Each structure stands twice: as C-alpha cells, then as structure tokens.
C-alpha cells in the first residue's frame, strides 16, 4: 500500500475505503476537500441479479472532523446500477450494510447523515 493511501486511510472513517475510492484531495483556504466515488462492487442483496453500472447519483457534501484546525468536507458520489432483471435503478442500502458489518460509530454516523441527506429526513 502506498504511503499516500495509508495516510488517507488513517484520516477517514474506518472501512470507508472498502467501498469508496479517493479521487482527489484539495486544500482550499482553511478547508480540506476530499472527493470519494463508490466502487463498482455489487451490493450483496443484488448478487443474484445482473447489474450494470449507470454512473453516480448527485454528489453529496458531508462535513467530517477537523484536521489540524482545518474544516474537512467529504464530497461523496454514490454509485447506481440498472437491475436488468427488474429494469429498475438500484443503489446500495447503507442501512443494510451498517447492520451486517462491524463499522465504527463514526463510519455508521457518516452513512446515517448521507442517508438523511438523500431522503430529506434531517433531525
């Protein structure tokens, strides 16, 4: 593993790089912007179906923990697939992933916020 990948893995919520690739990191004024794209890994609940990647949903911005006094923003692009059996577009259900894995609380929180943003269910 490269030094850069090791360092970014230490900075992001544990397990995030299992499902996302860092595509860009920018320092803008007193902020760090980290761009993430979901990997083309078929969700478990659709393993029996034939899915074709159809790009990404609209990018979401989530504020993460500060880093060396700088605000950190994660710009996340979630993948979508066409299910050729049902002819519907599907995305990974992060609530299912959270329940079936051992992610840290901060990783779970990250996806709870992402879910709330996309569904409009803010607290």
Backbone as a printed PyTorch tensor [residue, N CA C, xyz], in Angstrom:
tensor([[[  0.8560,  -1.1740,   0.0000],
         [  0.0000,   0.0000,   0.0000],
         [  0.9000,   1.2350,   0.0000]],

        [[  0.5440,   2.2270,  -0.8200],
         [  1.3570,   3.4360,  -0.9220],
         [  1.2700,   4.2520,   0.3690]],

        [[  2.2400,   5.1060,   0.5640],
         [  2.2650,   5.9770,   1.7410],
         [  1.0280,   6.8720,   1.7450]],

        [[  0.6710,   7.4060,   0.5760],
         [ -0.4870,   8.2910,   0.4840],
         [ -1.7730,   7.5700,   0.8650]],

        [[ -1.9380,   6.3460,   0.3600],
         [ -3.1570,   5.5860,   0.6610],
         [ -3.2080,   5.2140,   2.1450]],

        [[ -2.0720,   4.8660,   2.7140],
         [ -2.0200,   4.5510,   4.1380],
         [ -2.4200,   5.7620,   4.9730]],

        [[ -1.9070,   6.9250,   4.6030],
         [ -2.2150,   8.1470,   5.3430],
         [ -3.6920,   8.5010,   5.2350]],

        [[ -4.2540,   8.4620,   4.0410],
         [ -5.6610,   8.8200,   3.8680],
         [ -6.5590,   7.8130,   4.5780]],

        [[ -6.1440,   6.5540,   4.6220],
         [ -6.9180,   5.5230,   5.3330],
         [ -6.9850,   5.8220,   6.8290]],

        [[ -5.9120,   6.3780,   7.3650],
         [ -5.8830,   6.7420,   8.7790],
         [ -6.7580,   7.9600,   9.0900]],

        [[ -6.9690,   8.8140,   8.1030],
         [ -7.7240,  10.0430,   8.3130],
         [ -9.2280,   9.8680,   8.1320]],

        [[ -9.6300,   8.9060,   7.3230],
         [-11.0490,   8.7080,   7.0200],
         [-11.6720,   7.7010,   7.9830]],

        [[-13.0020,   7.7140,   8.0930],
         [-13.6660,   6.7140,   8.9400],
         [-13.2550,   5.2950,   8.5430]],

        [[-13.0590,   4.4570,   9.5380],
         [-12.6170,   3.0800,   9.3010],
         [-13.5830,   2.3540,   8.3810]],

        [[-13.0460,   1.6540,   7.3950],
         [-13.8570,   0.8670,   6.4810],
         [-14.3420,   1.6290,   5.2570]],

        [[-14.1920,   2.9350,   5.2510],
         [-14.6900,   3.7440,   4.1340],
         [-14.0340,   3.3490,   2.8120]],

        [[-12.7400,   3.0720,   2.8370],
         [-12.0330,   2.7340,   1.6010],
         [-12.3500,   1.3260,   1.1000]],

        [[-13.1390,   0.5600,   1.8780],
         [-13.6120,  -0.7380,   1.3910],
         [-14.6630,  -0.5390,   0.2970]],

        [[-15.3500,   0.6050,   0.3360],
         [-16.4390,   0.8670,  -0.5960],
         [-16.2320,   2.0950,  -1.4720]],

        [[-15.2360,   2.9330,  -1.1250],
         [-15.0210,   4.1670,  -1.8610],
         [-13.5590,   4.3420,  -2.2290]],

        [[-13.3520,   5.0630,  -3.3250],
         [-12.0100,   5.4260,  -3.7780],
         [-11.8600,   6.9350,  -3.6380]],

        [[-10.7190,   7.3580,  -3.1140],
         [-10.4230,   8.7870,  -3.0560],
         [ -9.9470,   9.1950,  -4.4440]],

        [[-10.6560,  10.1440,  -5.0460],
         [-10.2990,  10.5640,  -6.4020],
         [ -9.5340,  11.8800,  -6.4220]],

        [[ -9.6770,  12.6530,  -5.3510],
         [ -8.9880,  13.9410,  -5.3100],
         [ -8.9810,  14.4570,  -3.8710]],

        [[ -7.9220,  15.1650,  -3.5170],
         [ -7.8290,  15.8670,  -2.2340],
         [ -7.3550,  17.2750,  -2.5440]],

        [[ -8.1090,  18.2650,  -2.0610],
         [ -7.7510,  19.6630,  -2.3190],
         [ -7.7260,  20.4300,  -1.0110]],

        [[ -6.7980,  21.3550,  -0.9050],
         [ -6.7610,  22.2820,   0.2220],
         [ -7.2040,  23.6350,  -0.3230]],

        [[ -8.3310,  24.1160,   0.1890],
         [ -8.9050,  25.3710,  -0.2720],
         [ -9.0570,  26.2880,   0.9390]],

        [[ -8.2530,  27.3670,   0.9500],
         [ -8.2200,  28.2910,   2.0870],
         [ -7.9520,  27.5010,   3.3740]],

        [[ -8.8800,  27.5060,   4.3040],
         [ -8.6620,  26.7820,   5.5550],
         [ -9.5060,  25.5110,   5.6040]],

        [[ -9.7250,  24.9080,   4.4360],
         [-10.5360,  23.6990,   4.3560],
         [ -9.8100,  22.6130,   3.5670]],

        [[-10.1550,  21.3660,   3.8880],
         [ -9.6540,  20.2150,   3.1300],
         [-10.8740,  19.5560,   2.4960]],

        [[-10.8260,  19.4230,   1.1750],
         [-11.9090,  18.7820,   0.4320],
         [-11.4160,  17.4350,  -0.0590]],

        [[-12.1240,  16.3720,   0.3230],
         [-11.7780,  15.0140,  -0.0830],
         [-12.9210,  14.4780,  -0.9390]],

        [[-12.5980,  14.0800,  -2.1600],
         [-13.5940,  13.5830,  -3.1060],
         [-13.5560,  12.0560,  -3.1250]],

        [[-14.7310,  11.4390,  -2.9820],
         [-14.8520,   9.9840,  -2.9140],
         [-15.8830,   9.4990,  -3.9340]],

        [[-15.5570,   8.3860,  -4.6030],
         [-16.5010,   7.7360,  -5.5110],
         [-16.6950,   6.2920,  -5.0620]],

        [[-17.9530,   5.8730,  -5.0340],
         [-18.2530,   4.4970,  -4.6400],
         [-17.6970,   3.5320,  -5.6770]],

        [[-17.0550,   2.4770,  -5.2020],
         [-16.5050,   1.4530,  -6.0810],
         [-17.6290,   0.6570,  -6.7480]],

        [[-17.3310,   0.0490,  -7.8600],
         [-18.3160,  -0.7420,  -8.5830],
         [-18.3590,  -2.1590,  -8.0060]],

        [[-18.8240,  -2.2510,  -6.7710],
         [-18.9850,  -3.5300,  -6.0760],
         [-20.4840,  -3.7550,  -5.9010]],

        [[-21.0070,  -4.7950,  -6.5000],
         [-22.4420,  -5.0720,  -6.4610],
         [-22.8860,  -5.3050,  -5.0190]],

        [[-23.9680,  -4.6370,  -4.5910],
         [-24.4900,  -4.8590,  -3.2350],
         [-24.9100,  -6.3210,  -3.0320]],

        [[-24.6810,  -6.8390,  -1.8350],
         [-24.9770,  -8.2470,  -1.5500],
         [-26.4100,  -8.6350,  -1.8730]],

        [[-27.3440,  -7.7320,  -1.5840],
         [-28.7430,  -8.0800,  -1.7990],
         [-29.0990,  -8.2340,  -3.2780]],

        [[-28.1740,  -7.8580,  -4.1780],
         [-28.4090,  -7.9770,  -5.6220],
         [-27.4090,  -8.9210,  -6.3030]],

        [[-26.7000,  -9.7350,  -5.5350],
         [-25.6850, -10.6150,  -6.1170],
         [-26.2630, -11.5930,  -7.1320]],

        [[-27.5320, -11.9810,  -6.9770],
         [-28.1500, -12.9430,  -7.8820],
         [-28.6520, -12.2980,  -9.1720]],

        [[-28.7290, -10.9680,  -9.1810],
         [-29.2250, -10.2440, -10.3480],
         [-28.0560,  -9.7490, -11.1940]],

        [[-28.3450,  -9.3970, -12.4260],
         [-27.3310,  -8.7980, -13.2900],
         [-27.4880,  -7.2830, -13.2070]],

        [[-26.4740,  -6.6270, -12.6400],
         [-26.4830,  -5.1790, -12.5130],
         [-25.4710,  -4.5650, -13.4690]],

        [[-25.8650,  -3.4520, -14.0750],
         [-24.9750,  -2.7020, -14.9500],
         [-24.7880,  -1.3260, -14.3250]],

        [[-23.5420,  -0.9360, -14.1140],
         [-23.2770,   0.3690, -13.5370],
         [-23.7980,   1.4620, -14.4500]],

        [[-24.5200,   2.4040, -13.8670],
         [-25.0930,   3.5140, -14.6290],
         [-24.6420,   4.8560, -14.0490]],

        [[-23.3870,   4.9040, -13.6370],
         [-22.8440,   6.1730, -13.1530],
         [-23.1330,   6.4190, -11.6850]],

        [[-23.3420,   7.6890, -11.3620],
         [-23.4350,   8.0900,  -9.9630],
         [-24.6520,   8.9650,  -9.7100]],

        [[-25.0730,   8.9800,  -8.4590],
         [-26.0780,   9.9270,  -8.0110],
         [-25.4060,  11.2920,  -7.8820]],

        [[-26.1860,  12.3210,  -7.6230],
         [-25.6200,  13.6530,  -7.4200],
         [-24.6660,  13.6280,  -6.2280]],

        [[-23.6010,  14.3730,  -6.3440],
         [-22.5880,  14.4410,  -5.2940],
         [-23.1790,  15.0320,  -4.0120]],

        [[-22.7660,  14.4750,  -2.8800],
         [-23.2010,  14.9340,  -1.5700],
         [-21.9960,  15.4490,  -0.8010]],

        [[-22.1700,  16.5400,  -0.0790],
         [-21.0910,  17.0890,   0.7400],
         [-21.4120,  16.8480,   2.2100]],

        [[-20.4640,  16.2460,   2.9210],
         [-20.6250,  15.9610,   4.3430],
         [-19.4230,  16.5240,   5.0820]],

        [[-19.6890,  17.2720,   6.1430],
         [-18.5820,  17.7980,   6.9310],
         [-18.1050,  16.7190,   7.8870]],

        [[-16.7940,  16.5060,   7.9070],
         [-16.1820,  15.4940,   8.7640],
         [-15.4430,  16.2000,   9.8900]],

        [[-14.7370,  15.4400,  10.7050],
         [-13.9830,  16.0000,  11.8120],
         [-12.8610,  16.8940,  11.2840]],

        [[-12.5700,  17.9990,  11.9920],
         [-11.4840,  18.8940,  11.5540],
         [-10.1340,  18.1780,  11.5670]],

        [[ -9.2390,  18.6840,  10.7460],
         [ -7.8940,  18.1250,  10.6250],
         [ -6.8990,  19.2700,  10.7680]],

        [[ -6.1150,  19.2540,  11.8280],
         [ -5.1170,  20.2950,  12.0640],
         [ -5.7130,  21.6970,  11.9640]],

        [[ -6.8860,  21.8540,  12.5720],
         [ -7.5260,  23.1600,  12.6070],
         [ -8.2370,  23.5450,  11.3200]],

        [[ -8.3120,  22.6330,  10.3630],
         [ -8.9810,  22.9220,   9.0930],
         [-10.2750,  22.1190,   9.0110]],

        [[-11.3010,  22.7790,   8.4960],
         [-12.5480,  22.0670,   8.2710],
         [-12.3180,  21.0180,   7.1810]],

        [[-12.9640,  19.8610,   7.3340],
         [-12.8340,  18.7830,   6.3530],
         [-14.2140,  18.4910,   5.7690]],

        [[-14.2780,  18.4910,   4.4510],
         [-15.5170,  18.1790,   3.7500],
         [-15.2830,  16.9780,   2.8450]],

        [[-16.2120,  16.0160,   2.9270],
         [-16.1590,  14.8320,   2.0830],
         [-17.2090,  14.9990,   0.9890]],

        [[-16.7610,  14.9790,  -0.2490],
         [-17.6600,  15.0730,  -1.3960],
         [-17.8460,  13.6610,  -1.9310]],

        [[-19.0320,  13.1240,  -1.7140],
         [-19.2930,  11.7040,  -1.9460],
         [-20.1910,  11.4990,  -3.1610]],

        [[-19.7300,  10.6210,  -4.0560],
         [-20.5460,  10.2140,  -5.2060],
         [-20.8910,   8.7410,  -5.0300]],

        [[-22.1950,   8.4870,  -4.8070],
         [-22.6750,   7.1160,  -4.6590],
         [-23.0420,   6.5600,  -6.0300]],

        [[-22.7490,   5.2990,  -6.2110],
         [-22.9890,   4.6270,  -7.4900],
         [-24.4480,   4.1790,  -7.5940]],

        [[-24.9040,   4.0580,  -8.8250],
         [-26.2170,   3.4730,  -9.0950],
         [-26.0510,   2.4270, -10.1900]],

        [[-26.9320,   1.4180, -10.1470],
         [-26.8730,   0.3300, -11.1030],
         [-28.2600,   0.1060, -11.7080]],

        [[-28.2750,  -0.4060, -12.9290],
         [-29.5230,  -0.8460, -13.5430],
         [-29.6430,  -2.3400, -13.2980]],

        [[-30.7310,  -2.7300, -12.6690],
         [-31.0220,  -4.1460, -12.4580],
         [-31.7330,  -4.6290, -13.7230]],

        [[-31.0450,  -5.4360, -14.5220],
         [-31.6020,  -5.8550, -15.8160],
         [-32.7720,  -6.8310, -15.6570]],

        [[-32.8730,  -7.4920, -14.5050],
         [-33.9940,  -8.4200, -14.2780],
         [-35.2890,  -7.6490, -14.0390]],

        [[-35.2110,  -6.5740, -13.2250],
         [-36.4100,  -5.8130, -12.8740],
         [-36.5280,  -4.5030, -13.6470]],

        [[-35.4780,  -4.1590, -14.3920],
         [-35.4160,  -2.9060, -15.1510],
         [-35.6040,  -1.6820, -14.2480]],

        [[-35.0090,  -1.7620, -13.0500],
         [-35.0640,  -0.6410, -12.1090],
         [-33.6460,  -0.2080, -11.7510]],

        [[-33.5240,   1.0350, -11.3350],
         [-32.2330,   1.5500, -10.8790],
         [-32.1370,   1.2940,  -9.3760]],

        [[-30.9950,   0.7390,  -8.9530],
         [-30.7950,   0.4260,  -7.5410],
         [-29.5040,   1.0830,  -7.0450]],

        [[-29.4590,   1.3020,  -5.7350],
         [-28.2690,   1.8120,  -5.0700],
         [-28.0210,   0.9390,  -3.8480]],

        [[-26.8340,   1.0590,  -3.3050],
         [-26.5200,   0.3040,  -2.0940],
         [-27.3410,   0.8640,  -0.9410]],

        [[-27.9640,  -0.0060,  -0.1710],
         [-28.7390,   0.3920,   1.0010],
         [-27.7860,   0.4080,   2.1930]],

        [[-27.3360,   1.6010,   2.5670],
         [-26.3390,   1.7070,   3.6300],
         [-26.8850,   1.2890,   4.9820]],

        [[-28.1850,   1.2800,   5.1600],
         [-28.7530,   0.7870,   6.4200],
         [-28.5080,  -0.7200,   6.5470]],

        [[-28.6250,  -1.4630,   5.4440],
         [-28.3600,  -2.8980,   5.4770],
         [-26.8740,  -3.1470,   5.7360]],

        [[-26.0180,  -2.4150,   5.0670],
         [-24.5750,  -2.5950,   5.2520],
         [-24.2030,  -2.3440,   6.7020]],

        [[-24.7470,  -1.2810,   7.2770],
         [-24.4310,  -0.9210,   8.6570],
         [-24.8100,  -2.0460,   9.6150]],

        [[-25.9900,  -2.6360,   9.4330],
         [-26.4490,  -3.6780,  10.3360],
         [-25.6310,  -4.9570,  10.2050]],

        [[-25.1450,  -5.2370,   9.0180],
         [-24.4680,  -6.5040,   8.7870],
         [-22.9610,  -6.4510,   8.9130]],

        [[-22.4160,  -5.3270,   9.3750],
         [-20.9670,  -5.1970,   9.4700],
         [-20.5690,  -4.6900,  10.8420]],

        [[-19.2740,  -4.5490,  11.0280],
         [-18.7460,  -4.0550,  12.3010],
         [-18.0730,  -2.7020,  12.1150]],

        [[-18.7800,  -1.7690,  11.5270],
         [-18.1990,  -0.4560,  11.3130],
         [-18.1630,   0.3240,  12.6160]],

        [[-17.2220,   1.2340,  12.7140],
         [-17.1070,   2.0860,  13.8880],
         [-18.3020,   3.0250,  13.9550]],

        [[-18.5790,   3.5920,  15.1330],
         [-19.6890,   4.5480,  15.2450],
         [-19.5530,   5.7260,  14.2850]],

        [[-18.3340,   6.2310,  14.0740],
         [-18.1790,   7.3740,  13.1680],
         [-18.4740,   6.9890,  11.7250]],

        [[-18.1370,   5.7570,  11.3460],
         [-18.4400,   5.3030,   9.9950],
         [-19.9490,   5.1620,   9.8180]],

        [[-20.6110,   4.6000,  10.8200],
         [-22.0640,   4.4660,  10.7730],
         [-22.7210,   5.8380,  10.7250]],

        [[-22.2150,   6.7680,  11.5200],
         [-22.7450,   8.1260,  11.5360],
         [-22.6120,   8.7710,  10.1620]],

        [[-21.4680,   8.5560,   9.5110],
         [-21.2200,   9.0870,   8.1760],
         [-22.3440,   8.6780,   7.2260]],

        [[-22.7100,   7.4110,   7.2260],
         [-23.7370,   6.9380,   6.3120],
         [-25.1430,   7.2990,   6.7770]],

        [[-25.3500,   7.4260,   8.0790],
         [-26.6470,   7.9070,   8.5560],
         [-26.8970,   9.3140,   8.0310]],

        [[-25.8710,  10.1610,   8.1050],
         [-26.0010,  11.5280,   7.5950],
         [-26.2250,  11.5240,   6.0870]],

        [[-25.5150,  10.6770,   5.3670],
         [-25.6780,  10.5660,   3.9220],
         [-27.1050,  10.1250,   3.5870]],

        [[-27.6070,   9.1430,   4.3300],
         [-28.9650,   8.6460,   4.1240],
         [-29.9820,   9.7540,   4.3870]],

        [[-29.8080,  10.4820,   5.4900],
         [-30.7350,  11.5660,   5.8210],
         [-30.7220,  12.6470,   4.7460]],

        [[-29.5450,  12.9500,   4.2400],
         [-29.4280,  13.9820,   3.2020],
         [-30.2240,  13.5810,   1.9590]],

        [[-30.0730,  12.3340,   1.5320],
         [-30.7300,  11.8810,   0.2980],
         [-32.2310,  11.6670,   0.4650]],

        [[-32.6720,  11.4140,   1.6840],
         [-34.1000,  11.1800,   1.8900],
         [-34.8020,  12.4120,   2.4430]],

        [[-34.0300,  13.4250,   2.8070],
         [-34.6410,  14.6330,   3.3810],
         [-35.0930,  14.4620,   4.8050]],

        [[-34.6020,  13.4280,   5.4930],
         [-35.0100,  13.1360,   6.8710],
         [-33.9760,  13.6780,   7.8610]],

        [[-33.8500,  14.9870,   7.9210],
         [-32.9250,  15.6150,   8.8670],
         [-33.5480,  15.6690,  10.2450]],

        [[-32.6930,  15.5790,  11.2580],
         [-33.1980,  15.6860,  12.6500],
         [-33.4260,  17.1290,  12.9980]]])
